[in-house]
Amino acid sequence: PGKASGVTSLYFMEEGQRKTPSQEGLPLEHVAGDRCIQEDLLGLTFRISPHAFFQVNTPAAEADLLWFEEW
């Protein structure tokens, strides 16, 4: 089932562990697969950890990268 769905990384967090809106310091348990996922955008490869913010809207993420490049 995991391969068919494309899931490459699985973490567990017990409900009620969040004490602040921040993702930092959340107690996560790595269950299976890779510890980070990878996303390729505009020829760059990003390793994304469970606590990281990453724009999931690909066209918006690419627009951000192009803006940063011009800056």
N, C-alpha and C positions, 0 to 999 in steps of 0.2 A: 504493500500500500504506500509506503513512504516514497519509493522510487517513482511510482506512477504519478504521485501528486507533486513531485519535484522538491519535496522537503529534504534539505541537506543538513539541518541543524535543529536540535530540539533541547530546550531548557525547561525546567520546572521552577515555579515560584509559588509557594503556599499563599493562598488568599489571605489578605489581612496583614501582610508583611510591610506594606508601604506605609511609611510614617510621614512622608512629605511628598510633594508633587515631583521632586527630583528623581531621576532614574539612578543616580550615583549611589552606590552602596547597597542596592537591593540584593538580598541574599538569593542568588540563582544557583540552581544545581544543573550542571551539564549532564544530560541524559544520553544523548546519542549524536553521532555525526560530527561535523566540523565545529570547532569552537567559534568561528567567525564565518559569515557568509561573504561572498564576493559579488561585486556589481561592476560591470564594465560600462564606462561612459566616455565617449569621445576619445577613445584610445587609451584611457586611463583605467586602471584596476583599483577598486577600493575594497579594503577588508573592513567589514562592518561588525562590530561586537554587539552583544545584546544591550549594552548600556548606551550605545551611540545613537545620535539622531542622524537619520539619513532621509533625504527627500525621496519618497516612494513614487512620486509623479515624475517619470523619466523625462518628459519634455521640459518640465520646470527645473529639474536638476541640471539638465544640459544647458538651459538658458542661464542658470546661476553660474555654472563653470565658465561659460563664454563671457559673462559679465566680469568675473574675477580675473580672467585672462586679460581683458581690456584695461582693467584697473591697474 
